[in-house]
């Protein structure tokens, strides 16, 4: 049975047009929370009840095809073939599951202080998650860039009970230490606070803590993962780690020595990123990254 699916794309600049014909335009007449990125837009969509107007709803950035390496219509076909799932997703960084145990491990290396700031925020909101003890986030639960399409119940449970309370706290308690911690700038290809990088990691954390949620992950496997790597160094890591990590994910218990090795690889990867993309434009932005600005 066919399901109604709408993936919205935000249009926030004069003359901006859809990057994906299969998506629906979401015109942002007031982009006062632009620094919050997709996080605020998703919460605003929930508050307006937009997720109740179709079976599956999503918000994807204009860079979807660039990062996901498929077009919008192809992903919608995937969702249509998996309408028995609660949420469908595609992870544009599949390589990260091979050298990061969770999105928080990678995030702490990319944005030092991210875990502490995120935990302080969750504690202040009353969301009882221990981020440092988050379960393994494999290819079945790991998703960056908010590239997920959720059913109505999924929106109610995830956006309504996790993202919306966080947004309300930030709006009403903006002077609190917890709010200031995630609204301060971090290191990125362009100016951004910690908040967007907190928010996108909450999705995978929610899935890892709620195994009852039925997830359909767009398959990116084997050598195909190499196509998503942003450097030769990442490709080398994937070639070395792919088989042992696939085996670890199939084991009853994920080996602790592999977790330690992944943490080391995150360290080495971030050192390479700093050295490489200071001089070489990043393929997703066409810009170099100034690692001396932002972050604390």
C-alpha positions as CSV (number, residue, x, y, z in Angstrom):
1,X,0.0,0.0,0.0
2,X,1.4,3.4,-1.0
3,X,2.3,5.8,1.8
4,X,2.2,9.6,1.6
5,X,5.8,10.9,1.9
6,X,6.9,14.5,2.1
7,X,10.6,15.6,2.4
8,X,10.8,19.3,2.8
9,X,13.8,21.4,1.7
10,X,14.3,24.8,3.4
11,X,14.4,27.9,1.2
12,X,15.9,30.8,3.1
13,X,17.6,33.0,0.5
14,X,16.1,35.3,-2.1
15,X,16.0,33.5,-5.5
16,X,16.8,30.1,-3.9
17,X,15.2,27.2,-5.7
18,X,14.8,23.5,-4.8
19,X,18.0,21.4,-5.3
20,X,15.8,18.3,-5.5
21,X,12.7,18.2,-7.6
22,X,11.2,15.4,-5.5
23,X,11.3,17.5,-2.4
24,X,8.8,20.1,-1.2
25,X,9.8,23.8,-0.6
26,X,9.6,25.1,2.9
27,X,9.9,28.9,2.6
28,X,11.5,30.4,5.7
29,X,10.3,34.0,5.9
30,X,11.8,34.4,9.4
31,X,15.2,32.8,9.7
32,X,15.9,34.3,13.1
33,X,17.2,31.0,14.4
34,X,19.5,30.3,11.4
35,X,22.4,29.4,13.7
36,X,20.4,26.5,15.1
37,X,20.3,25.0,11.6
38,X,17.8,22.2,10.9
39,X,17.2,21.6,14.6
40,X,15.0,24.7,15.0
41,X,13.2,24.1,11.7
42,X,12.3,20.5,12.6
43,X,11.0,21.6,16.0
44,X,9.0,24.4,14.3
45,X,7.5,21.8,11.9
46,X,6.5,19.7,14.8
47,X,4.9,22.6,16.7
48,X,2.8,23.4,13.6
49,X,1.7,19.8,13.2
50,X,3.2,19.4,9.7
51,X,4.2,15.8,10.5
52,X,0.5,14.9,10.8
53,X,-0.3,15.9,7.2
54,X,1.3,12.8,5.6
55,X,2.5,9.4,6.7
56,X,6.2,10.2,6.6
57,X,7.8,13.6,7.0
58,X,11.4,14.9,6.8
59,X,13.5,18.0,6.4
60,X,16.6,17.6,4.3
61,X,19.2,20.3,3.6
62,X,19.9,21.5,0.0
63,X,23.2,19.5,0.2
64,X,21.4,16.2,0.3
65,X,22.5,14.9,-3.1
66,X,26.0,16.2,-2.7
67,X,26.5,14.3,0.6
68,X,24.2,11.3,0.2
69,X,25.3,10.7,-3.4
70,X,21.8,9.7,-4.6
71,X,19.0,11.9,-5.7
72,X,15.8,12.6,-3.7
73,X,13.5,10.5,-5.8
74,X,15.7,7.5,-5.3
75,X,15.6,7.9,-1.6
76,X,11.8,8.4,-1.6
77,X,11.5,5.1,-3.5
78,X,13.5,3.5,-0.7
79,X,11.1,4.9,1.9
80,X,8.1,3.8,-0.1
81,X,9.6,0.2,-0.1
82,X,10.0,0.4,3.7
83,X,6.7,1.9,5.0
84,X,6.5,-0.8,7.7
85,X,9.4,1.0,9.4
86,X,9.1,3.7,12.0
87,X,11.9,5.7,10.4
88,X,14.0,5.5,7.3
89,X,17.5,7.0,7.0
90,X,20.6,7.4,4.9
91,X,23.9,8.1,6.5
92,X,26.2,10.3,4.2
93,X,29.2,9.4,6.4
94,X,29.1,5.6,6.5
95,X,32.9,5.5,6.9
96,X,32.6,7.0,10.4
97,X,31.1,3.8,11.8
98,X,34.4,2.1,11.1
99,X,36.5,4.3,13.3
100,X,34.0,5.8,15.8
101,X,32.1,3.6,18.3
102,X,29.4,6.3,18.6
103,X,28.7,9.7,17.0
104,X,29.8,11.2,20.3
105,X,33.3,9.6,20.1
106,X,33.8,11.2,16.7
107,X,32.1,14.4,17.8
108,X,34.3,14.9,20.8
109,X,37.4,14.8,18.6
110,X,35.9,17.1,16.0
111,X,34.4,19.5,18.5
112,X,36.3,19.3,21.8
113,X,33.9,19.7,24.8
114,X,30.9,18.5,22.8
115,X,30.0,15.6,25.1
116,X,30.3,17.6,28.4
117,X,28.2,20.5,26.9
118,X,25.6,18.1,25.5
119,X,25.4,16.1,28.8
120,X,24.9,19.3,30.8
121,X,22.1,20.3,28.4
122,X,20.3,17.0,28.7
123,X,20.6,17.0,32.4
124,X,19.1,20.5,32.6
125,X,16.2,19.5,30.4
126,X,15.6,16.3,32.4
127,X,16.5,13.8,29.6
128,X,18.1,10.9,31.5
129,X,20.7,9.8,28.9
130,X,24.4,9.1,29.8
131,X,26.2,10.0,26.6
132,X,29.5,8.6,27.6
133,X,27.8,5.2,28.1
134,X,25.8,5.4,24.9
135,X,25.4,2.0,23.2
136,X,27.2,1.2,19.9
137,X,26.0,3.1,16.9
138,X,26.5,0.9,13.9
139,X,25.4,1.3,10.3
140,X,21.9,0.4,11.5
141,X,21.6,3.4,13.8
142,X,24.2,5.9,12.8
143,X,23.0,8.8,10.8
144,X,24.5,12.3,10.3
145,X,23.0,15.4,8.8
146,X,19.4,14.7,9.9
147,X,18.8,12.6,6.8
148,X,15.9,10.7,8.3
149,X,12.2,10.3,7.4
150,X,9.9,9.6,10.3
151,X,6.4,8.3,10.7
152,X,3.8,10.3,12.6
153,X,4.4,8.3,15.8
154,X,8.2,8.6,15.4
155,X,7.9,12.4,15.2
156,X,5.7,12.4,18.4
157,X,8.1,10.2,20.3
158,X,11.5,11.6,19.1
159,X,10.8,15.2,18.1
160,X,8.0,15.8,20.6
161,X,9.7,14.2,23.6
162,X,13.4,15.0,22.9
163,X,14.0,17.8,20.5
164,X,11.0,20.0,21.4
165,X,11.8,20.1,25.2
166,X,15.4,21.0,24.4
167,X,14.2,23.9,22.1
168,X,11.8,25.1,24.8
169,X,14.6,25.1,27.4
170,X,17.0,27.0,25.1
171,X,14.3,29.6,24.3
172,X,13.2,30.1,27.9
173,X,16.5,29.5,29.7
174,X,19.0,31.1,27.3
175,X,21.1,32.7,30.0
176,X,21.7,29.3,31.8
177,X,25.1,27.7,31.8
178,X,23.7,24.7,30.0
179,X,22.2,26.8,27.2
180,X,25.3,29.0,26.8
181,X,27.4,25.9,26.6
182,X,25.8,24.7,23.4
183,X,25.2,28.1,21.9
184,X,28.9,29.0,21.9
185,X,30.9,28.7,18.7
186,X,32.7,25.5,17.7
187,X,35.1,24.7,14.8
188,X,33.4,24.0,11.5
189,X,33.8,24.9,7.8
190,X,31.6,28.0,8.5
191,X,30.5,29.7,11.6
192,X,28.3,27.5,13.8
193,X,27.5,26.9,17.5
194,X,27.8,23.5,19.2
195,X,24.0,23.1,19.0
196,X,23.6,21.7,15.5
197,X,26.2,19.1,16.2
198,X,24.6,18.1,19.4
199,X,21.2,17.8,17.7
200,X,22.2,15.6,14.8
201,X,23.8,13.1,17.3
202,X,20.7,12.9,19.4
203,X,18.9,10.9,16.6
204,X,21.4,8.0,16.6
205,X,21.5,8.1,20.4
206,X,17.7,7.8,20.5
207,X,17.8,4.8,18.1
208,X,20.5,3.1,20.1
209,X,18.6,3.5,23.3
210,X,15.2,2.4,21.8
211,X,15.8,-0.9,20.0
212,X,12.0,-1.3,19.7
213,X,12.0,1.4,17.0
214,X,12.0,-0.2,13.5
215,X,14.7,1.4,11.4
216,X,15.2,1.1,7.6
217,X,18.8,2.2,6.8
218,X,19.7,2.8,3.2
219,X,22.4,0.2,2.4
220,X,25.9,1.5,1.8
221,X,28.2,-1.5,2.1
222,X,31.5,-3.0,1.1
223,X,33.7,-1.0,-1.2
224,X,30.8,1.4,-1.8
225,X,31.7,3.0,1.6
226,X,35.0,4.2,0.1
227,X,33.0,6.5,-2.3
228,X,31.8,8.5,0.7
229,X,35.3,9.0,2.2
230,X,36.4,12.6,2.0
231,X,40.2,11.8,2.0
232,X,42.6,9.0,1.1
233,X,43.4,8.7,4.8
234,X,39.8,7.8,5.5
235,X,39.8,5.3,2.8
236,X,42.9,3.7,4.3
237,X,41.2,3.5,7.7
238,X,38.1,1.8,6.2
239,X,40.1,-0.7,4.2
240,X,41.9,-1.7,7.5
241,X,38.9,-1.6,9.8
242,X,35.9,-2.7,7.8
243,X,36.2,-6.5,8.2
244,X,37.0,-6.5,12.0
245,X,34.3,-3.9,12.8
246,X,31.7,-5.7,10.7
247,X,32.7,-8.8,12.7
248,X,32.5,-6.9,16.0
249,X,29.0,-5.6,15.2
250,X,27.9,-9.2,14.6
251,X,29.4,-10.4,17.9
252,X,27.4,-10.8,21.1
253,X,29.6,-8.2,22.8
254,X,31.6,-5.5,21.0
255,X,35.3,-6.0,21.8
256,X,36.7,-3.4,24.1
257,X,40.1,-3.4,22.3
258,X,38.3,-2.4,19.1
259,X,36.7,0.6,21.0
260,X,40.1,1.7,22.2
261,X,41.5,1.4,18.6
262,X,38.6,3.4,17.2
263,X,39.3,6.2,19.7
264,X,42.9,6.3,18.6
265,X,41.8,6.4,14.9
266,X,39.5,9.3,15.7
267,X,42.4,11.1,17.2
268,X,44.6,10.5,14.1
269,X,41.8,11.2,11.7
270,X,41.2,14.6,13.3
271,X,44.9,15.5,13.2
272,X,44.8,14.6,9.5
273,X,41.6,16.7,8.9
274,X,43.3,19.7,10.6
275,X,46.4,19.4,8.5
276,X,44.7,18.5,5.2
277,X,41.6,20.8,5.1
278,X,43.5,23.9,6.3
279,X,45.0,23.9,2.8
280,X,42.6,21.8,0.7
281,X,38.9,22.7,0.2
282,X,36.5,20.3,1.8
283,X,34.5,18.4,-0.9
284,X,31.1,19.3,0.8
285,X,31.7,23.0,1.0
286,X,34.4,23.9,-1.5
287,X,36.2,25.8,1.3
288,X,39.2,25.3,3.5
289,X,38.6,25.2,7.3
290,X,40.1,27.8,9.6
291,X,40.7,25.7,12.8
292,X,42.1,28.7,14.7
293,X,38.6,30.3,15.0
294,X,35.6,29.0,16.9
295,X,35.6,26.5,19.7
296,X,37.1,26.7,23.1
